Amino acid sequence: MCRYLIVSDIHRKINNFKIALEDAYSKPLDGVIIAGDMELDAMLLVELIKAMAPEDKKPSIYMVKGNCDGSNAAGIPEMTTIDLNENIRLLLTHGHNYMVKNDLDTLTYVADYRHANLVIYGHTHEYDDHIKNGIRFLNPGSVGSGYYGHCTYMIMSIEKGTRIIIGKKELD
């Protein structure tokens, strides 16, 4: 089994990110996925993730920049495709370039074009987990500023190479 912490829209709330990271590290963690709008130096987040990790298990780190990330995210892509294993190809984006606040039609097209069967995005600050056209869409909400209630993040587990289990987490 593989486990990933998924966050988006940190918006400078480093303490909320630390709480989510501590929770995720309660069990072995394979990766941290950040879907943009950090509004922090990306290297600061990388250093924090590595510093808080157990010595014997440093997670992979995947991140994209969002519409609120300026020079703090220099060199970080706005979209990337990652093969998490031989069965799961992830398209990671913040989503602002694909009008995700309106619908997921454009993002569905991009995911299909890139042969992704899993999409993680942010931008809306709304938690989402659904399947459209055979593609699973996940939005962890916002760990930094919950416009629609609590701040949220996800813990994703992948079992037997294909079964994705999502745990929705809320901050007080």
Solvent accessible surface area in square Angstrom, and as a share of the most:
residue,aa,sasa,rsa
1,M,148,0.66
2,C,48,0.29
3,R,21,0.08
4,Y,12,0.04
5,L,0,0.00
6,I,0,0.00
7,V,0,0.00
8,S,0,0.00
9,D,0,0.00
10,I,0,0.00
11,H,27,0.12
12,R,153,0.56
13,K,96,0.41
14,I,43,0.22
15,N,98,0.50
16,N,34,0.17
17,F,0,0.00
18,K,74,0.31
19,I,86,0.44
20,A,0,0.00
21,L,0,0.00
22,E,104,0.47
23,D,45,0.23
24,A,0,0.00
25,Y,32,0.12
26,S,83,0.54
27,K,124,0.53
28,P,102,0.64
29,L,3,0.01
30,D,37,0.19
31,G,0,0.00
32,V,0,0.00
33,I,0,0.00
34,I,0,0.00
35,A,0,0.00
36,G,0,0.00
37,D,3,0.02
38,M,0,0.00
39,E,37,0.16
40,L,28,0.14
41,D,69,0.36
42,A,4,0.03
43,M,112,0.50
44,L,83,0.41
45,L,0,0.00
46,V,22,0.13
47,E,105,0.47
48,L,28,0.14
49,I,0,0.00
50,K,101,0.43
51,A,84,0.65
52,M,56,0.25
53,A,7,0.05
54,P,61,0.38
55,E,155,0.69
56,D,133,0.69
57,K,78,0.33
58,K,95,0.40
59,P,10,0.06
60,S,53,0.34
61,I,44,0.22
62,Y,54,0.21
63,M,17,0.08
64,V,0,0.00
65,K,51,0.22
66,G,4,0.04
67,N,80,0.41
68,C,59,0.35
69,D,13,0.07
70,G,50,0.49
71,S,105,0.67
72,N,70,0.36
73,A,1,0.00
74,A,81,0.63
75,G,82,0.78
76,I,33,0.17
77,P,64,0.40
78,E,72,0.32
79,M,44,0.20
80,T,36,0.21
81,T,39,0.23
82,I,24,0.12
83,D,88,0.45
84,L,24,0.12
85,N,39,0.20
86,E,155,0.69
87,N,63,0.32
88,I,7,0.03
89,R,82,0.30
90,L,0,0.00
91,L,0,0.00
92,L,0,0.00
93,T,2,0.01
94,H,0,0.00
95,G,0,0.00
96,H,45,0.20
97,N,80,0.41
98,Y,32,0.12
99,M,111,0.50
100,V,10,0.06
101,K,128,0.54
102,N,118,0.60
103,D,67,0.35
104,L,18,0.09
105,D,82,0.43
106,T,47,0.27
107,L,0,0.00
108,T,8,0.05
109,Y,152,0.58
110,V,22,0.13
111,A,0,0.00
112,D,96,0.50
113,Y,158,0.60
114,R,87,0.32
115,H,144,0.64
116,A,6,0.05
117,N,63,0.32
118,L,0,0.00
119,V,0,0.00
120,I,0,0.00
121,Y,9,0.03
122,G,0,0.00
123,H,31,0.14
124,T,16,0.09
125,H,13,0.06
126,E,84,0.38
127,Y,68,0.26
128,D,34,0.18
129,D,52,0.27
130,H,67,0.30
131,I,118,0.60
132,K,58,0.24
133,N,122,0.62
134,G,62,0.60
135,I,10,0.05
136,R,50,0.18
137,F,0,0.00
138,L,0,0.00
139,N,0,0.00
140,P,0,0.00
141,G,0,0.00
142,S,1,0.01
143,V,0,0.00
144,G,3,0.03
145,S,28,0.18
146,G,24,0.23
147,Y,140,0.53
148,Y,144,0.55
149,G,54,0.52
150,H,104,0.46
151,C,22,0.13
152,T,11,0.06
153,Y,7,0.03
154,M,0,0.00
155,I,14,0.07
156,M,0,0.00
157,S,15,0.10
158,I,5,0.03
159,E,46,0.21
160,K,193,0.82
161,G,20,0.19
162,T,83,0.48
163,R,143,0.52
164,I,27,0.14
165,I,65,0.33
166,I,31,0.16
167,G,27,0.26
168,K,98,0.41
169,K,69,0.29
170,E,94,0.42
171,L,15,0.08
172,D,180,0.93
